[in-house]
Amino acid sequence: MTTDPGSSEPIWERSPAGAAGSTLPGAADDVPPALFAHLRSHLEAEQALLDEYAALVDRSPSAALRYLMALLMDDEKHHHHLFRAIAASADAEQEVGGKPVLPGYDLGDVHDREVTRMTEALLAEEKRDAHELRRLLGEMGAVEDSQLWRLLVELMEHDTRKHIAILRFVKRHLGRPGRGD
């Protein structure tokens, strides 16, 4: 769960400065049973994969292999968390205290030019970062393939592409009503 530093409250539950608090719907009413079953089965598969990674880490004498498997396990744990949140929302379950598992779609309600400007600035910065990472990879051409450095920079490049995709989604949907609005 993504939280504010120093708080156990999900970031999306925090009201912006000067705004009244709101509750965000997190459940979908029209989820087909087959989709819900798929989400649940994927959760089970993710857990099995995590167990296999843990067994490999426990078995390997290689520090490099354990380090890389720990990176994969962190990603798989994050995926597991996301699938649990999606499945819980699809099942209309909510966390203790009645708070939504996932925030509802409310990007269409955002008509703040400063939020749009900040999103565009972050997107531009991530694009610059992507360019710098590509340049760094080019400079690493002479680095021995046995080093983890190149792989780690490639992974950061993948993460930066993910950041760009999220910011493009936000930019595209700001001020545009979602389905059912």
N, C-alpha and C positions, 0 to 999 in steps of 0.2 A: 504494500500500500504506500503510495507516495504521500508523504506528510511534510508539513512545514517544519523547518528546523526548530527544535525546542517544543514541539507540539505533537501529540499523538493523533490529532485530528487530520483527516484527509485534506489535502490542499483545496480540492474543489468544494469543500464544505465551508471554507473561509469566505466571509463576505468581503468584497472590495472596500477599500477605505471610503467611508461616507455613504455606503449603501446599506439598506436594511437587509437582515439575514433572510435567506430563502431556503426552502427545501427543494431538492431536485429529484424528480422521479427517476428511478433506476430500472424499473421492470418493464418488460415488453409484454403486452397482452396477447399478441397474436403469433407466438412462436410455434411453428409446426413441431409435433412430437418427434418426428424423425431428426430434426435439427437438434433438439434437446438431447436425444439419445446419442447423437454423434458427438456432441460436446462432452457428455459424460464419459463415453468410451475413450475419447482423446485424453481426458484427464487421467484415466487409468493407464493408458499407454505412456504418457509423460512420466508418471510415477515409476513405472517399470524402467524407463530409460534412465531416470535419475539413479535408481538402484544399481543399474549396470555401470554407470560412470563411477559411482562410489566404490564399487567392487574393483574396478580398474585402478583407481587411485590407491586403494588399500594394497593392491598386489604389486604395483610398480616400484622398482628401486630408483627410477629416474625422476629427479626433481623437476626437470623440464616437462616431462609427461604429466606429472601431478599438477604442475602449474597450469598447463594448457587444459587439462581436464577440469580443473577448478573453474576456469573461465567458461567452459561449456556448461558446467553444472550451474553456475550463476545464471546463465541465459536460460537453461531449462527450468530453473526454479522460478524465474520471472515469467516464462511462458506458462508454467503451471499456475502461478498466481493469476495471470490474465484469464486463462481458461476457467478457473474456479469462479472468478468474478463474472465472466460472461454467463456461465452456466447458472450461477445463483441469480443473476438478473433475469435470465430467461425463465427461471422457475419462480420468479417473483419473491424470492427469499431476500431478506434484508438482514443486515448486521444487528447485533444486540443494540437495543435502544431505538430501533426503527429507522436508522439512517440508511440511505441507499447504498448498495454495494458499488454501483457505478453511477456517475452523474448522468442525468438525462441530457438529451441533446438540447442545448440552449444557445448554441452559437448564433442562431438566427436572431436572437434577442439582443445581440451586441451591436450597437450602432454608435460606438465611440470611436471617433477619428484617431485619437491618441493610441487606442488599442490596435487599430489597423496599422498605424505608423510603426508602432513598436514591433508588431508581428513582421512587417516588411523589413525592418532593420535587422531583426534576428535572422530572417531568411537570407538576407544579403550577407550577413556575417558567416552563416553556415556555408554559403556558397564560396566565400573567400577561403574558409577553412578547408573545404573540399579541394580547392585549387592548390592550396599550400601543401596538403597531404599528398596530392599527386606529384607535386614538385619534389617533395621530400622522398617519395618512393623512387623517383628518377635518380636522385642523388645517391640513393642507397643501392643502386645497381651494382656497385663494386663491393658491397658488403657481402661477406661470405654467407652462403645459403644456410649454413648451420646455425646462424644467429637467429634468435627469436624476434629481433627488432623489426625486420621487414614484415613478418606476419602480424605483429602487433599494430604496426602502422596501417596495414591493410584492413585489420579489424576496426581500427578507428575510422578509416575511410567508409567502411560499411555503416558504422553507427552514424556518421555524418550524413550519409544518404538517407538514413531513417529519419534523422532530425529534419532534413529538408522536406521529406514526404509529409511529416506531421505538420510542419509550418505551412506548406502549400495547402494541405487540407483545411487548416484553420483559416487561412487567408481566403480560400475559395468559399467557405461557408459563413464567414462573419456577415451578419446582417441579412442572411438568406434563410427564410423559414425552412424547417425540416419537414419531412413527410408527416402529414396529420396535423400540421399547424394551421 
